[in-house]
């Protein structure tokens, strides 16, 4: 959430930033709502001041034996008391209207973020590795998985409907191995603290990281009003909600391997084959809580941690700087890591690492006490995939496909595969 004081002082800057994102100008609307809020607060304060003053004047009038004046003042105080609940409700409504409008405004991009409309305007940051060269034809993951007899979409549809997958045997083990490899690497080599956190959260947590209120249609909601997490970013970031941290204890770095649940409301007709875009998938999430001076450097570090995962697996990828029109709602800058998928003959996103500034910190009211001036400041937050397990499984299957249809296990995963070095169809 943006600071209304900053908006009042930078009206043009807000509208310019929204224009870069392809959004309508909102500064005038927000300032009008703030003016209404200020006006109602002032009205209520004036009423309170007059009630207090009149109450004192009643005592003076009674002391002077001026009963007529005292009665008039009593009537005035009674009228104020009767009308104050209306003014208090007006104040609550004005505050709620401003907060709701602010909660729907996206974050301000950094100046070095490329301006553009969509993914076609993203900029290559760097490329790592080379595309595999084979004598045999590439295949898509669902062709490979079904030929192995270990990837079943029909049974998944029978159980749960579309956009679900059943993995069995060695492919199920490979998926588990990938997740374990990721969480182990981030905790033992990259310094993240592993967290086992709930998969269901209250609305406040979703609000804190920006999923609510704007993106409610993308969420799965339980019958008791809680939400299934679309990413462990929600729980890991909200670990510090409402807290005051000491600057010397920052950064905090958290990681979790969890299922993620997404309704994919806006993706009708996209990636309907296979397991690229699922309602339920495993993901290794990275979250950092920092001070304002460290967040940009932490963004580079987090992205390198995600890249190291793919390097260790021997996968070719490129890292993209997202343009203003393709960034997520809460991000100030985002790097997308896109892995090469031979079966699709294209790159696909496998990790997205974003720095959010104090945008989520304000929403969560999470602050830190600075070492020098002891002032309270909102924490800066970052989040990234380290990486999406299902998409990494797809990448391994397609990049390590052999001519006979088997899939070679990358060396980094061998310790997790119980002596298995290759996935083959059962005889």
RODO-2510 file (C-alpha; in nm, 4 decimals, decimal comma):
residues 427
     n   res          X          Y          Z
     1     x     0,0000     0,0000     0,0000
     2     x     0,1210     0,3477    -0,0826
     3     x     0,1462     0,6309     0,1695
     4     x    -0,1275     0,8932     0,1200
     5     x     0,1125     1,1599     0,2481
     6     x     0,3567     1,0669    -0,0289
     7     x     0,0746     1,0764    -0,2839
     8     x    -0,0297     1,4252    -0,1679
     9     x     0,3273     1,5474    -0,2128
    10     x     0,3856     1,3553    -0,5387
    11     x     0,0549     1,3624    -0,7220
    12     x     0,2174     1,3793    -1,0652
    13     x     0,4676     1,1062    -0,9838
    14     x     0,1908     0,8631    -0,8893
    15     x    -0,0049     0,9182    -1,2102
    16     x     0,3148     0,8922    -1,4164
    17     x     0,3959     0,5599    -1,2474
    18     x     0,0437     0,4291    -1,3061
    19     x     0,0676     0,5337    -1,6687
    20     x     0,3862     0,3272    -1,7037
    21     x     0,1895     0,0297    -1,5727
    22     x    -0,0899     0,0933    -1,8214
    23     x    -0,3297     0,2001    -1,5449
    24     x    -0,5593     0,5004    -1,5208
    25     x    -0,4513     0,8067    -1,3178
    26     x    -0,5747     0,7866    -0,9598
    27     x    -0,4104     1,0710    -0,7682
    28     x    -0,7038     1,3127    -0,7937
    29     x    -0,9505     1,0441    -0,6827
    30     x    -0,7337     0,9421    -0,3881
    31     x    -0,6779     1,3015    -0,2784
    32     x    -1,0508     1,3711    -0,2989
    33     x    -1,1160     1,0718    -0,0736
    34     x    -0,8448     1,1956     0,1629
    35     x    -0,9971     1,5444     0,1624
    36     x    -1,3317     1,3895     0,2579
    37     x    -1,1639     1,1917     0,5340
    38     x    -0,9883     1,5012     0,6659
    39     x    -1,3088     1,7051     0,6504
    40     x    -1,5079     1,4454     0,8434
    41     x    -1,2329     1,4098     1,1043
    42     x    -1,2182     1,7863     1,1468
    43     x    -1,5964     1,8021     1,1797
    44     x    -1,5893     1,5354     1,4491
    45     x    -1,3039     1,7059     1,6326
    46     x    -1,4935     2,0383     1,6242
    47     x    -1,8006     1,8674     1,7675
    48     x    -1,5941     1,7096     2,0434
    49     x    -1,4257     2,0406     2,1223
    50     x    -1,7589     2,2229     2,1350
    51     x    -1,9133     1,9526     2,3551
    52     x    -1,6239     1,9792     2,6014
    53     x    -1,6327     2,3592     2,6008
    54     x    -2,0119     2,3702     2,6484
    55     x    -1,9860     2,1248     2,9368
    56     x    -1,7439     2,3616     3,1112
    57     x    -1,9686     2,6607     3,0354
    58     x    -2,2599     2,4792     3,2014
    59     x    -2,0647     2,4660     3,5254
    60     x    -1,9791     2,8341     3,4998
    61     x    -2,3437     2,9275     3,4269
    62     x    -2,4663     2,7261     3,7219
    63     x    -2,2082     2,8920     3,9431
    64     x    -2,3386     3,2294     3,8313
    65     x    -2,7013     3,1210     3,9016
    66     x    -2,7785     3,1643     3,5271
    67     x    -3,0159     2,8697     3,4928
    68     x    -3,1529     2,9847     3,1559
    69     x    -2,8058     2,9807     2,9972
    70     x    -2,7253     2,6503     3,1652
    71     x    -3,0361     2,4895     3,0176
    72     x    -2,9517     2,6177     2,6686
    73     x    -2,6011     2,4767     2,7005
    74     x    -2,7350     2,1434     2,8255
    75     x    -2,9636     2,1239     2,5226
    76     x    -2,6684     2,2024     2,2953
    77     x    -2,4582     1,9272     2,4529
    78     x    -2,7468     1,6811     2,4207
    79     x    -2,7840     1,7664     2,0508
    80     x    -2,4098     1,7162     1,9944
    81     x    -2,4196     1,3781     2,1705
    82     x    -2,7132     1,2731     1,9522
    83     x    -2,5395     1,3698     1,6268
    84     x    -2,1883     1,2445     1,7137
    85     x    -2,2602     0,8757     1,6328
    86     x    -2,3565     0,9853     1,2813
    87     x    -2,0317     1,1818     1,2472
    88     x    -1,8312     0,8888     1,3866
    89     x    -1,9867     0,6571     1,1273
    90     x    -1,9065     0,9111     0,8551
    91     x    -1,5456     0,9057     0,9741
    92     x    -1,5327     0,5243     0,9637
    93     x    -1,6859     0,5227     0,6165
    94     x    -1,4437     0,7888     0,4874
    95     x    -1,1410     0,6042     0,6280
    96     x    -1,2645     0,2737     0,4852
    97     x    -1,3258     0,4272     0,1414
    98     x    -0,9740     0,5712     0,1276
    99     x    -0,8136     0,2508     0,2568
   100     x    -1,0044     0,0421     0,0021
   101     x    -0,8981     0,2689    -0,2836
   102     x    -0,5352     0,2690    -0,1674
   103     x    -0,5382    -0,1104    -0,1331
   104     x    -0,6176    -0,1444    -0,5047
   105     x    -0,3341     0,0791    -0,6299
   106     x    -0,0260    -0,1126    -0,7551
   107     x     0,3256    -0,0394    -0,6359
   108     x     0,5523     0,2227    -0,7917
   109     x     0,8123     0,0763    -1,0334
   110     x     1,1762     0,1653    -0,9858
   111     x     1,3153     0,4132    -1,2377
   112     x     1,5351     0,1473    -1,4007
   113     x     1,2420    -0,0855    -1,4786
   114     x     1,1840    -0,0942    -1,8577
   115     x     0,8571     0,0658    -1,9650
   116     x     0,6314    -0,1630    -2,1666
   117     x     0,2864    -0,3148    -2,2077
   118     x     0,3362    -0,6901    -2,1689
   119     x     0,5836    -0,9799    -2,1786
   120     x     0,6965    -0,8808    -2,5265
   121     x     0,8605    -0,5713    -2,3762
   122     x     1,0620    -0,7573    -2,1121
   123     x     1,4407    -0,7275    -2,1366
   124     x     1,6976    -1,0077    -2,1217
   125     x     1,9272    -0,9639    -1,8199
   126     x     2,1502    -1,2613    -1,9007
   127     x     2,1473    -1,6124    -2,0464
   128     x     2,2988    -1,9174    -1,8763
   129     x     2,3949    -2,2408    -2,0509
   130     x     2,3040    -2,3658    -2,3954
   131     x     2,0080    -2,5417    -2,5481
   132     x     2,0511    -2,9210    -2,5629
   133     x     2,1477    -3,0716    -2,8996
   134     x     2,0104    -3,4158    -2,9802
   135     x     1,9741    -3,6565    -3,2688
   136     x     1,6253    -3,7462    -3,1521
   137     x     1,3058    -3,5427    -3,1534
   138     x     1,2030    -3,3353    -2,8538
   139     x     0,8756    -3,4151    -2,6805
   140     x     0,6482    -3,2302    -2,4418
   141     x     0,6369    -3,3447    -2,0819
   142     x     0,2878    -3,4918    -2,0998
   143     x     0,3895    -3,7062    -2,3973
   144     x     0,6916    -3,8296    -2,2047
   145     x     0,5016    -3,8865    -1,8810
   146     x     0,2124    -4,0698    -2,0428
   147     x     0,4496    -4,2890    -2,2476
   148     x     0,6266    -4,3816    -1,9235
   149     x     0,2883    -4,4695    -1,7735
   150     x     0,3503    -4,2415    -1,4743
   151     x     0,1538    -3,9238    -1,5546
   152     x    -0,2243    -3,9568    -1,5578
   153     x    -0,4562    -3,6686    -1,6404
   154     x    -0,7746    -3,8708    -1,6913
   155     x    -0,7702    -4,0099    -1,3385
   156     x    -0,6856    -3,6659    -1,2007
   157     x    -0,9899    -3,5250    -1,3825
   158     x    -1,2036    -3,8069    -1,2398
   159     x    -1,0862    -3,7137    -0,8914
   160     x    -1,0788    -3,3341    -0,9053
   161     x    -1,1658    -3,1948    -1,2482
   162     x    -0,9389    -3,0198    -1,4950
   163     x    -0,5937    -2,8743    -1,4179
   164     x    -0,4849    -3,1521    -1,1851
   165     x    -0,2315    -3,4317    -1,2358
   166     x    -0,1678    -3,7739    -1,0849
   167     x     0,1983    -3,8810    -1,0821
   168     x     0,2978    -4,2334    -0,9897
   169     x     0,6085    -4,4410    -0,9340
   170     x     0,9414    -4,2949    -1,0339
   171     x     0,7961    -3,9639    -1,1583
   172     x     0,6264    -3,9081    -0,8235
   173     x     0,9612    -3,9759    -0,6573
   174     x     1,1374    -3,7363    -0,8952
   175     x     0,8918    -3,4605    -0,8060
   176     x     0,9551    -3,5246    -0,4353
   177     x     1,3309    -3,5329    -0,4955
   178     x     1,3215    -3,1937    -0,6649
   179     x     1,1382    -3,0351    -0,3736
   180     x     1,3736    -3,1865    -0,1175
   181     x     1,6778    -3,0811    -0,3188
   182     x     1,5503    -2,7228    -0,3357
   183     x     1,4701    -2,6851     0,0332
   184     x     1,8006    -2,8473     0,1317
   185     x     2,0037    -2,6217    -0,0949
   186     x     1,8357    -2,3005     0,0216
   187     x     1,8756    -2,3857     0,3887
   188     x     2,2263    -2,5341     0,3877
   189     x     2,3919    -2,3217     0,1188
   190     x     2,1899    -2,0004     0,0897
   191     x     2,1179    -1,9269     0,4543
   192     x     1,7383    -1,9409     0,4529
   193     x     1,5465    -2,0656     0,7571
   194     x     1,3047    -2,3467     0,6772
   195     x     0,9462    -2,2859     0,7884
   196     x     0,6536    -2,5254     0,8073
   197     x     0,3495    -2,2989     0,7983
   198     x    -0,0295    -2,3301     0,7513
   199     x    -0,1822    -2,3848     0,4087
   200     x    -0,4956    -2,1923     0,5101
   201     x    -0,4891    -1,8300     0,6232
   202     x    -0,7250    -1,5552     0,7329
   203     x    -0,8173    -1,2694     0,5044
   204     x    -0,5843    -1,0323     0,6905
   205     x    -0,2836    -1,2341     0,5765
   206     x    -0,3992    -1,2230     0,2139
   207     x    -0,4513    -0,8485     0,2482
   208     x    -0,1024    -0,8062     0,3923
   209     x     0,0708    -0,9448     0,0842
   210     x    -0,1726    -0,7869    -0,1631
   211     x    -0,3897    -1,0776    -0,2799
   212     x    -0,6947    -0,9092    -0,1244
   213     x    -0,9075    -0,7286    -0,2113
   214     x    -0,8068    -0,6943    -0,5767
   215     x    -0,7414    -1,0594    -0,6668
   216     x    -1,0013    -1,2511    -0,4672
   217     x    -1,1293    -1,4317    -0,7767
   218     x    -0,7903    -1,6024    -0,8107
   219     x    -0,8157    -1,7600    -0,4646
   220     x    -0,9802    -2,0705    -0,3220
   221     x    -1,1902    -1,9877    -0,0158
   222     x    -1,2981    -2,2326     0,2526
   223     x    -1,6484    -2,2548     0,3965
   224     x    -1,5338    -2,0884     0,7200
   225     x    -1,3910    -1,7815     0,5466
   226     x    -1,0249    -1,8774     0,5281
   227     x    -0,8201    -1,9019     0,2095
   228     x    -0,5906    -2,1675     0,0655
   229     x    -0,2506    -2,0089     0,0054
   230     x    -0,1647    -1,9327    -0,3604
   231     x     0,2001    -1,9261    -0,2534
   232     x     0,3915    -1,9589     0,0733
   233     x     0,4848    -1,5927     0,0253
   234     x     0,1624    -1,5202     0,2149
   235     x     0,2555    -1,7089     0,5298
   236     x     0,6291    -1,6398     0,5259
   237     x     0,5876    -1,2637     0,4785
   238     x     0,3089    -1,2361     0,7341
   239     x     0,5245    -1,4011     1,0000
   240     x     0,6293    -1,0445     1,0926
   241     x     0,2908    -0,8735     1,0503
   242     x     0,2151    -0,6274     1,3292
   243     x     0,5646    -0,6677     1,4757
   244     x     0,8462    -0,4233     1,5500
   245     x     1,1855    -0,5733     1,4606
   246     x     1,5357    -0,4591     1,5496
   247     x     1,7380    -0,3470     1,2474
   248     x     2,0459    -0,5406     1,3537
   249     x     1,8485    -0,8667     1,3258
   250     x     1,7656    -0,8010     0,9601
   251     x     1,7566    -0,9468     0,7052
   252     x     1,5312    -1,2366     0,7910
   253     x     1,5320    -1,5047     0,5217
   254     x     1,2612    -1,7722     0,5140
   255     x     1,1913    -2,0642     0,2843
   256     x     0,9132    -2,3221     0,2679
   257     x     0,8214    -2,6143     0,0457
   258     x     0,4426    -2,6193     0,0223
   259     x     0,1542    -2,6893    -0,2089
   260     x     0,0085    -2,3768    -0,3709
   261     x    -0,3537    -2,3366    -0,4776
   262     x    -0,4731    -2,1070    -0,7558
   263     x    -0,8067    -2,0839    -0,9311
   264     x    -0,6404    -1,9605    -1,2535
   265     x    -0,9513    -1,7474    -1,3081
   266     x    -0,7914    -1,5390    -1,5803
   267     x    -0,6232    -1,8203    -1,7723
   268     x    -0,9148    -1,9903    -1,9488
   269     x    -0,7858    -2,1775    -2,2521
   270     x    -0,4175    -2,1246    -2,1650
   271     x    -0,1864    -2,4233    -2,1144
   272     x    -0,4741    -2,6689    -2,0923
   273     x    -0,2524    -2,9662    -2,1819
   274     x    -0,0191    -3,1081    -1,9238
   275     x     0,0823    -2,9657    -1,5865
   276     x     0,2186    -2,6222    -1,6699
   277     x    -0,0776    -2,4337    -1,5203
   278     x    -0,2399    -2,6230    -1,2364
   279     x    -0,4874    -2,5505    -0,9570
   280     x    -0,2515    -2,7269    -0,7136
   281     x     0,1271    -2,7480    -0,7365
   282     x     0,4369    -2,7672    -0,5167
   283     x     0,6652    -2,4664    -0,4905
   284     x     0,9736    -2,3782    -0,2912
   285     x     0,9255    -2,0163    -0,1816
   286     x     1,1873    -1,7620    -0,0733
   287     x     1,1033    -1,4542     0,1354
   288     x     1,3328    -1,1864     0,2757
   289     x     1,2480    -0,9161     0,5304
   290     x     1,5016    -0,6314     0,5146
   291     x     1,5572    -0,2667     0,5964
   292     x     1,5220    -0,0041     0,3260
   293     x     1,8960     0,0220     0,2605
   294     x     1,9432    -0,3481     0,1876
   295     x     1,6433    -0,4461    -0,0221
   296     x     1,7877    -0,3789    -0,3689
   297     x     2,1024    -0,5827    -0,3004
   298     x     1,8876    -0,8554    -0,1459
   299     x     1,6891    -0,8730    -0,4709
   300     x     2,0026    -0,9574    -0,6658
   301     x     2,1035    -1,2130    -0,4035
   302     x     1,7639    -1,3853    -0,4029
   303     x     1,7624    -1,4093    -0,7809
   304     x     2,1084    -1,5691    -0,7742
   305     x     1,9848    -1,8264    -0,5209
   306     x     1,7029    -1,9275    -0,7564
   307     x     1,9407    -1,9333    -1,0537
   308     x     2,1855    -2,1556    -0,8639
   309     x     1,9134    -2,4179    -0,8402
   310     x     1,8835    -2,4402    -1,2179
   311     x     2,2601    -2,4271    -1,2678
   312     x     2,3027    -2,7217    -1,0330
   313     x     2,0450    -2,9152    -1,2343
   314     x     2,2239    -2,8325    -1,5600
   315     x     1,9236    -2,6536    -1,7109
   316     x     1,9539    -2,3785    -1,9717
   317     x     1,7694    -2,0593    -1,8768
   318     x     1,7539    -1,6873    -1,9210
   319     x     1,6755    -1,4192    -1,6648
   320     x     1,4451    -1,1375    -1,7730
   321     x     1,3825    -0,7923    -1,6269
   322     x     1,0076    -0,7497    -1,6419
   323     x     0,8659    -0,4327    -1,7928
   324     x     0,6219    -0,2092    -1,6069
   325     x     0,3184    -0,3644    -1,7743
   326     x     0,4123    -0,7234    -1,6874
   327     x     0,5121    -0,6807    -1,3220
   328     x     0,3006    -0,8097    -1,0371
   329     x     0,0769    -0,5848    -0,8304
   330     x     0,3091    -0,5443    -0,5297
   331     x     0,6464    -0,5359    -0,7059
   332     x     0,8790    -0,2435    -0,7644
   333     x     1,1086    -0,4586    -0,9768
   334     x     1,0909    -0,8215    -1,0873
   335     x     1,3265    -1,0700    -1,2463
   336     x     1,1680    -1,3716    -1,4129
   337     x     1,3825    -1,6793    -1,4644
   338     x     1,2695    -1,8641    -1,7770
   339     x     1,3831    -2,2217    -1,8298
   340     x     1,4224    -2,3715    -2,1766
   341     x     1,1624    -2,6376    -2,2620
   342     x     1,2661    -2,8318    -2,5735
   343     x     0,9231    -2,9877    -2,6157
   344     x     0,7624    -2,6464    -2,6498
   345     x     1,0678    -2,5002    -2,8239
   346     x     1,0446    -2,1952    -2,6004
   347     x     1,1322    -2,0463    -2,2629
   348     x     0,8801    -2,0632    -1,9770
   349     x     0,8826    -1,8887    -1,6417
   350     x     0,9998    -2,1091    -1,3567
   351     x     1,0774    -1,8421    -1,0973
   352     x     0,9776    -1,4830    -1,0344
   353     x     1,1797    -1,2750    -0,7841
   354     x     1,0401    -0,9385    -0,6754
   355     x     1,1409    -0,6548    -0,4473
   356     x     0,8367    -0,4793    -0,2999
   357     x     0,9879    -0,1947    -0,0980
   358     x     0,7665    -0,1092     0,2025
   359     x     0,4451    -0,1801     0,0062
   360     x     0,3629    -0,4993     0,1989
   361     x     0,5180    -0,3694     0,5201
   362     x     0,2581    -0,0912     0,5317
   363     x    -0,0266    -0,3318     0,4651
   364     x     0,0965    -0,5623     0,7445
   365     x     0,2026    -0,2783     0,9766
   366     x     0,5397    -0,4503     1,0090
   367     x     0,8144    -0,2129     1,1183
   368     x     1,1736    -0,2059     1,2367
   369     x     1,3616     0,0192     1,4744
   370     x     1,6580     0,1848     1,3021
   371     x     1,9925     0,1554     1,4771
   372     x     2,0934     0,5201     1,4483
   373     x     1,7839     0,7311     1,5137
   374     x     1,5635     0,4656     1,6780
   375     x     1,2817     0,5735     1,4465
   376     x     1,0281     0,3148     1,3372
   377     x     1,0232     0,2400     0,9655
   378     x     0,8244    -0,0077     0,7620
   379     x     1,0140    -0,3222     0,6656
   380     x     1,0976    -0,3937     0,3037
   381     x     0,9930    -0,7327     0,1691
   382     x     1,1047    -0,9574    -0,1160
   383     x     0,9690    -1,2832    -0,2489
   384     x     1,0706    -1,5347    -0,5109
   385     x     1,0249    -1,8915    -0,6275
   386     x     1,3186    -2,1088    -0,5539
   387     x     1,1709    -2,2697    -0,7731
   388     x     0,8306    -2,4011    -0,8895
   389     x     0,8627    -2,7781    -0,8468
   390     x     0,6136    -2,8837    -1,1138
   391     x     0,7694    -2,6671    -1,3822
   392     x     1,1139    -2,7850    -1,2791
   393     x     0,9938    -3,1439    -1,3180
   394     x     0,8733    -3,0556    -1,6676
   395     x     1,2118    -2,9006    -1,7500
   396     x     1,4049    -3,2036    -1,6256
   397     x     1,1829    -3,4440    -1,8190
   398     x     1,2120    -3,2519    -2,1459
   399     x     1,5825    -3,1644    -2,1193
   400     x     1,6992    -3,5078    -2,0006
   401     x     1,4875    -3,7114    -2,2422
   402     x     1,6693    -3,9984    -2,4113
   403     x     1,6000    -4,1400    -2,7554
   404     x     1,4361    -4,4514    -2,6077
   405     x     1,1866    -4,2401    -2,4078
   406     x     1,3641    -4,2772    -2,0747
   407     x     1,4666    -3,9760    -1,8646
   408     x     1,8136    -3,9467    -1,7130
   409     x     1,8265    -3,8202    -1,3538
   410     x     2,0460    -3,5077    -1,3120
   411     x     2,3505    -3,5740    -1,0941
   412     x     2,2329    -3,3297    -0,8263
   413     x     1,9210    -3,5385    -0,7671
   414     x     2,0875    -3,8814    -0,7483
   415     x     2,1213    -3,8745    -0,3650
   416     x     1,7425    -3,8349    -0,3440
   417     x     1,6492    -4,1116    -0,5873
   418     x     1,7481    -4,4233    -0,3932
   419     x     2,0089    -4,5407    -0,6440
   420     x     1,7916    -4,4738    -0,9476
   421     x     1,9789    -4,2996    -1,2321
   422     x     1,7189    -4,3216    -1,5053
   423     x     1,3402    -4,3281    -1,5259
   424     x     1,2107    -4,5955    -1,7612
   425     x     0,8742    -4,7448    -1,8404
   426     x     0,8063    -5,0507    -1,6270
   427     x     0,8308    -5,3750    -1,8190
***
